[in-house]
Amino acid sequence: MVTLQLFSCTVIIAFSHCCKESGFFMVFKCRGENAALKECLTRHYQDPAFFEECKQEYIREKLEFERTGIPAKNMKQKLPTSM
């Protein structure tokens, strides 16, 4: 699974914090954080190694779905809290 470890956590945390603090006005108040996050994501998505990793993960999930008919997000079953 592609992890967010490749992304700078400080950029994500700063954007999330700004959005939580600003509420509805985040569109106006968090422009700088949003721009930094977009730049970070663009840099990673243009990395050929990262692109290939994402592509391979997509292919694995697609093949698994075709084999089982169950989407990847539904593969993990929740266990009951009381047994």
Protein Blocks (a to p, Z undefined) as FASTA:
>chain_A
ZZfklpcfklmmmmmmmmmmnmmmlmmmmmmmmmmmmmmmmmmmmpmklmmmmmmmmmmm
mmmmmmnopafklmpccddfbZZ
